[in-house]
């Protein structure tokens, strides 16, 4: 009985064929997106420090 529970797929049937990326790649992607958005949003403020 316990071996059947171990072999049972926990994901829904429609999601079994979807390959999920590792969590660390999602964290890195989120950090990169935040940095890019901040660079675009605060571009003038950042460049004013170099003048």
Residue pairs with C-beta under 8 A, 6 or more apart in sequence:
9 16
39 46
